[in-house]
Amino acid sequence: MIVHLPGLLDRYTQGEREQEVAGPSLDAAFRELDERFPGIRFRLIDEQERVRPHIRIYVGPEPIEDLAQLVPDGQAVHVIGALSGG
């Protein structure tokens, strides 16, 4: 699967915003990303193994919060970070 990462994680990925990972689930994908870019998973997933409130994850067009979610072949994963302002 291809994981598309937001610019707010550039400092972890050295600006690489697309990563190909082999994990069958979101959890496996984020663990693989964390092996490549230590600390990135903690920016996405909290201590209770939940997606952080300011992060949205989409598999294809569907929003997903369950890390056990399997990702079908050919589907892209998009990680979106919320922006704040006023």
Secondary structure, 3 states (H helix, E strand, C coil): CEEECCHHHHHHHCCCCEEECCCCEHHHHHHHHHHHCCCHHHHHECCCCCECCCEEEEECCEEECCCCCECCCCCEEEEEECCCCC
